[in-house]
Amino acid sequence: MRQRFHQAANVRPVRLYPGVPTPIAGLTPERCDLVIVRENTEGAYVGGGSTVHKGTTNAVAMQESLNTYAGIERVVDFSFRLALGRRNKVTLCHKTNILVAAGQLWQEVFETVAARYPEVETDYVHVDAMCFHLPLTPERFDVVVTDNLFGDIITDLGAVIQGGLGVATSANLNLDGTAPSMFEAIHGSAPDIAGKGWANPSGAILSLALMLGHLGEGEAAQAIEAATVEVLGTLPALAGAKMGASTAELGARIADIVREGRANTSLVPDSLLSTLAALPASRG
């Protein structure tokens, strides 16, 4: 669906909300507020590859990673525009010292686009180093742009930092208006706990807020985000039977706050989810 609808940018906020437990000792919400932008239609996920002598000890598997200048440019430019509404910093995350061909193209495009946005600070981090810096010093990052495979991995790490997969949200954005965008929690379906009421619905609800922000409904996005944050702050844990409430009960609590107009928007004065509503035009 992402490829057929040309949803070029996968936007995954990594934000630790007040009162939400994190496994990172000493981490505070003020230190954890970034966005990871993952290229969403190319890389190792294009499905290109083959296996010869399959089923034998002579089997040889080849898996291709497709990277195009146009595909990289559109997601890098989007990242710079997103940074303009935040803290004016974009970090490229790749593995240029090993994946030389793909890395060189990503670096070339990144530097070309950066020249259009001289007010935005730039940085580069190898993906393995990102796995070290992200949990320990998330405040180093504002907007991180990376390829499809690396983005898939480091955003799961980001989700753990912010309280778990049940809290993490994402947008799959069609950047040229030719097809719909799609908004979803980043976790899988977890069929092993189906029907138990253990799943945290916050990621899915925050995805609704992200969609409203994208559609220009910033006030509604902020209200839903604030209501979700308020309920999250009352939970003893964010996963499994120890969550303190069932999936349905949590959803009902959040819905009641929104329906009754009781959302305390001071909890999210700089609503991350509504920033998509005011993206400036590309300078390309």
C-alpha positions in Angstrom: 0.0 0.0 0.0 2.8 2.4 0.8 4.4 1.8 -2.6 1.2 1.8 -4.6 0.0 5.1 -3.0 3.5 6.6 -3.2 3.6 7.3 0.5 7.2 8.5 0.3 7.8 9.6 3.9 7.1 7.5 7.0 7.0 10.0 9.9 7.5 8.5 13.4 7.6 10.9 16.4 9.7 9.8 19.4 8.4 11.9 22.3 8.4 11.0 26.0 5.3 12.3 27.6 5.0 13.5 31.2 4.3 10.7 33.6 5.0 7.9 31.1 7.5 5.4 32.4 10.6 4.8 30.3 13.3 2.1 30.8 16.0 4.8 30.3 17.1 5.9 33.8 17.0 9.7 34.3 15.4 10.5 31.0 12.9 13.4 31.1 10.3 14.6 28.6 12.4 17.7 28.0 15.2 15.6 26.6 13.2 13.4 24.4 11.3 15.1 21.5 12.4 14.2 18.0 11.0 12.9 14.7 12.4 10.1 12.6 11.6 10.4 8.9 12.0 7.0 7.2 12.1 6.7 3.4 9.1 4.6 2.8 9.1 3.1 -0.7 12.6 2.1 -1.7 15.7 0.5 -0.1 15.7 -3.2 0.9 11.9 -3.3 1.0 11.3 -3.1 -2.7 11.2 -6.9 -2.8 14.1 -7.4 -5.3 16.1 -10.5 -4.8 16.5 -14.2 -5.8 17.8 -17.5 -4.5 19.5 -20.1 -6.7 20.0 -23.7 -5.7 17.3 -23.2 -3.1 16.9 -26.1 -0.6 20.5 -27.3 -1.0 23.7 -26.6 0.7 24.8 -24.6 -2.4 22.0 -22.1 -2.0 22.9 -18.5 -2.8 20.6 -15.6 -1.8 20.8 -12.1 -3.2 18.7 -9.2 -1.8 18.8 -5.9 -3.6 18.5 -2.4 -2.1 17.1 0.2 -4.5 18.0 3.8 -3.9 17.1 6.6 -6.4 18.1 10.2 -6.4 14.4 11.3 -6.7 13.2 9.1 -3.9 15.9 10.2 -1.5 15.5 13.9 -2.4 11.8 14.1 -1.8 12.1 12.6 1.7 15.2 14.6 2.6 13.6 17.9 1.5 10.5 17.0 3.5 12.7 16.5 6.6 14.3 19.9 6.2 10.9 21.5 5.9 9.7 19.7 9.0 12.8 20.9 10.9 11.9 24.6 10.0 8.9 24.2 12.3 10.9 22.6 15.1 14.4 23.2 16.2 16.1 23.7 12.8 18.3 20.6 12.8 18.4 17.5 10.5 20.6 14.4 11.1 21.3 11.9 8.3 21.5 8.4 9.6 23.1 5.8 7.3 26.1 3.5 7.1 28.3 5.3 4.5 31.5 3.6 5.5 30.2 0.1 4.5 27.3 0.6 2.2 29.4 2.8 0.0 27.3 3.2 -3.1 24.0 3.8 -1.4 25.6 5.8 1.3 27.4 8.1 -1.1 24.1 8.8 -3.0 22.3 9.6 0.3 25.2 11.9 1.4 25.3 13.7 -2.0 21.5 14.3 -2.0 21.5 15.3 1.7 24.3 17.9 1.1 22.5 19.2 -2.1 19.2 19.7 -0.3 21.0 21.2 2.8 22.3 24.0 0.7 18.7 25.2 0.1 18.2 25.5 3.8 21.2 27.4 5.2 19.4 28.2 8.4 19.1 24.4 9.3 22.0 22.7 11.1 23.0 19.4 9.8 24.6 16.3 11.3 25.5 12.7 10.3 25.4 9.6 12.5 26.2 6.0 11.5 23.2 3.7 12.2 25.2 1.6 14.7 26.2 4.7 16.6 22.6 5.9 16.5 21.6 2.8 18.5 24.0 4.1 21.2 23.2 7.9 21.1 19.4 7.6 20.7 18.7 6.1 24.2 21.4 7.9 26.0 21.3 11.4 24.5 18.0 11.8 22.5 18.2 15.5 23.0 20.9 15.6 20.4 18.3 15.0 17.7 15.5 17.0 16.2 14.7 15.5 12.8 16.4 12.3 11.7 16.2 11.2 8.1 17.2 7.7 7.1 16.6 4.9 4.6 13.8 2.3 4.8 15.6 -0.5 6.6 17.5 1.6 9.1 14.3 3.6 9.8 12.4 0.5 10.5 14.9 -0.6 13.1 15.8 2.6 14.9 12.1 3.7 15.3 11.4 0.5 17.3 14.3 1.5 19.6 12.7 5.0 19.8 9.4 3.5 20.7 11.0 1.6 23.6 12.5 4.9 24.8 9.2 6.7 24.8 7.4 4.0 26.7 6.7 1.1 24.4 5.3 0.2 21.0 1.8 0.8 22.3 2.5 4.6 22.5 4.3 5.0 19.2 2.5 6.5 16.2 3.3 7.1 12.5 2.2 8.8 9.3 2.8 7.4 5.8 2.6 10.6 3.7 2.0 10.9 0.0 3.9 14.2 -0.5 2.5 15.2 -3.9 -1.3 14.8 -3.4 -1.7 12.0 -5.9 -3.0 9.4 -3.5 -4.2 9.2 0.2 -1.8 9.2 3.1 -2.1 6.6 5.9 -1.8 6.9 9.6 -1.2 3.9 12.0 0.4 2.8 15.2 3.8 1.2 14.5 3.2 -2.0 16.4 2.0 -5.3 14.7 -1.2 -7.1 15.2 0.0 -9.3 18.2 -2.5 -12.2 17.6 -1.1 -14.0 20.6 -2.9 -11.5 22.9 -6.0 -11.0 20.8 -9.1 -10.5 23.0 -7.3 -10.1 26.2 -7.6 -6.4 26.4 -3.8 -5.9 27.0 -3.0 -3.8 24.0 -2.4 -0.1 24.7 -4.6 1.9 22.2 -2.7 5.1 22.6 -0.5 4.6 19.5 -3.6 4.2 17.3 -5.4 7.2 19.0 -2.3 9.4 18.5 -2.3 8.3 14.9 -5.7 9.9 14.6 -4.3 13.1 16.1 -1.4 12.9 13.6 -3.9 12.6 10.7 -5.9 15.6 12.0 -2.7 17.7 12.2 -1.9 16.7 8.6 -5.3 17.8 7.5 -4.9 21.2 9.1 -7.0 20.5 12.2 -4.3 21.5 14.6 -6.7 22.3 17.5 -8.4 19.0 17.3 -5.0 17.2 17.0 -3.8 18.9 20.2 -6.9 18.1 22.1 -6.7 14.4 21.3 -3.0 14.3 22.0 -3.5 16.1 25.4 -6.3 13.7 26.4 -4.2 10.7 25.6 -1.2 12.1 27.5 -3.4 12.8 30.6 -4.6 9.2 30.6 -1.2 7.7 30.0 0.2 9.6 33.0 -2.2 7.7 35.3 -1.1 4.2 34.3 1.2 2.1 36.4 2.6 0.4 33.2 2.1 0.7 29.5 1.8 -3.0 28.4 0.2 -6.2 29.3 -2.0 -7.2 32.3 -0.3 -4.7 34.6 -1.5 -1.7 32.5 -4.2 -0.9 35.1 -7.1 -0.8 32.6 -8.2 -2.8 29.5 -7.8 -1.6 26.0 -11.5 -0.6 25.9 -11.4 1.1 29.2 -8.4 3.2 28.2 -10.0 4.2 24.9 -13.2 5.1 26.8 -11.3 7.3 29.2 -9.6 9.2 26.4 -12.8 9.6 24.4 -14.7 11.0 27.4 -12.1 13.7 28.0 -12.3 14.7 24.3 -16.0 14.5 24.1 -16.5 16.6 27.2 -14.0 19.2 26.2 -11.8 18.6 29.2 -8.5 18.1 27.4 -5.7 20.0 29.2 -3.8 21.3 26.2 -1.1 22.8 28.5 0.2 19.2 28.7 1.2 19.6 25.0 1.7 23.3 24.4 4.1 22.7 21.5 2.0 19.8 20.1 4.3 17.7 18.0 1.4 16.1 16.1 0.0 19.4 14.8 3.3 20.5 13.3 2.4 18.7 10.0 -0.3 21.2 9.4 2.1 24.1 8.7 4.8 22.6 6.6 6.4 25.3 4.4 6.7 24.7 0.6 9.7 22.9 -0.8 12.6 25.1 -2.0 13.6 22.6 -4.6 
